[in-house]
Amino acid sequence: MKYKKGEDYCSSKVLLEENQVENDDKSKKVLTMETELTDLELLNKEESNEDLCTVGGGIERSTSPGVSSQRDFHAYQTSLFFFTQLGYLPVAGSMLSTTFFEPDQVQCYNQSEPDFNSLLIAWNHHCQQSSLTTVISVMVMLGGVMGAFLSGFLADSFGRKPVIVGCMVVICVFNIVIACIGGLFPIFTALIFCILGAASGGYMVTNLVLMVENLGQASSRLLVVSLNGWPIGMCFTSLIGYISRDWRVYHIIVSITAALLGASLQCISLESVRWLKHQNHLGRADKVQLKIDGRNVKVNGLLPKGLQSQDIEQKLPSLDETLSAVGKGIKKYTYLDLFQYKPVRTPLLGLVYCFCASSIVSFGFYFSVEILPGNRYINLASMGALKFLLGFIPFAVSFFVGRRPIIIISVGIAGISAWVYVIISWSLNMSDHIVITILGLLITASMDPTWKIIHLYSAELFPTVIRNMARGMCNVGARMGSLAAPMIVYSRNWFSLAPTIVFAVLLTIQWIVVFILFPETKDKPLPDSMEHSKKIKEDVEK
């Protein structure tokens, strides 16, 4: 098995150590890493889809044109993507449970049997414009703020996998706690919802980082965020709400789902090799890389010849002098460092605002689903389905359009739709018309391409050494927005259009921020160090 090395250190002859890895227990076949001498001239003659070089202590990956994103999705990467996105099922179920708290306006007016036996009914606070729904929603989102902030630090300090699996465990346990005693103590239940929000926020921060760090191609990263599992989680939430019709059954289903996915992630996922290398844990990085390679080669061998991949490269991190050099004497960064470097500070502040504004708008409509004309379950499921379909647009057009045009158009459509919503409701008195539901669905759905691009920006604009902390700050902004959303929605009790006017103003400002601050990152290398990030910014500005 040949191990390719980057051009910067291939000028001298390198002796590769022999390694033996068991690939198939049944056949007892052993893959032997042969010792060989490589010459720079010979290496330059070899056809390669990916070159490895260092820039300012970082790793730059330049991809030759025409390389498909499928090159990244071997057996391990595909299974990791599948299960990390399924993790959004219990996450969305935990964060959006308050959408079923209050019976719809028709049921309250007619004093008919509610279509969902919620916690608010168990507390005897339904149909009274109770602030408890807002309080619980705020507690969930407050937990999300704390979880996003804390998980970024934990994942950068102790690894991505423990945080992801730990979040699933917390979601499982505390949903069961709510199912058992949630109806007895509203204040205690609010605290539990805060913990659920923290676990959900932590998962949303970390799962994308683990996935992105297992991919080399920019198109692969875009595909991952385009197929983000949140819209499916919304559909799942609507489905179990419709099926269960009871808060206890609902939280039990969410808990069981979290348990199954937590166990699956523990068995399937491995620690980020990229993170291990930058922590200088090269021995462990070797073991993890060999496990990934072993899975990919084994599954690839079971496929029909026409479907087999011919480009699975096996590389030991410890034998890569360029990467191992990065991990030696690495500086430990803190959240304060994020604001000391201008190439990091400027896009970070812009992204934090975009995450915040997008979250206010999105969660504002999630928490208003019962006031939109029509069935709340259908409305919520429709939001999820439309978000999923429109969210795939960034990848579909990425072959000829960059990140900037997509997000500029997406925010523009959402902002225009919000202003049309205000005008139609106010001037034409059509607040109960089906067109209001259509506009509400259009606003939330058209925001999904925006979500995809800003999530991708949060992973592509920042170097590996601070990437998870930067994403943590972005998700703090998102959780701050979702924290404010219930309070903004509650203002409709004084003026029905107040929330929508706020949404329209925020989207208008967001469009200006996007247009001015965000660079194009399509086909740009993923930075690994602060110096590498500075150099990329300088290259973009030239």
Buried (B, 14 or more C-beta within 10 A) or exposed (E): BEBBBBBBBBEEEBEBEEBEBEBBEEEEEEBEBEEEEBEBEEBEEEEEBBBBBBBBBBBBBEBEEEBEBBBBBBBBBBBBBEBBBBBBBBBBBBBBBBBBBBBBEEBBEEEEEBBBBBBBBBBEBBBEEBBBBBBBBBBBBBBBBBBBBBBBBBBBEBBBBBBBBBBBBBBBBBBBBBBEEBBEEBEEBBEBBBBBBBBBBBBBBBBBBBBBBBBBBBBBBBBBBBBBBBBBBBBBBBBBBBEBBBBBBBBBBBBBBBBBBBBBBBEBBBBBBBBBBBBBBBEBBBBBBBBBBBBBBBBBEEEEEEEEBEEBBBBBBBBBBBBBBBBEEBEEBEBEBBEEBEBBEBBBBBBBBBBBBBBBBBBBBBBBBBBBBBBBBBBBBBBBBBBBEBBBBBBEBBEEBBBBEBBBBBBBBBBBBBBBBBEBBBEEEBBEBEBBBBBBBBBBBBBBBBBBBBBBBBBBBBBBBBBBBBBBBBBBBBBBBBBBBBBBBBBBEEEEBBBBBBBBBBBBBBBEBBEEBBBEBBEBBBBBBBBBBBBBBEEEEE
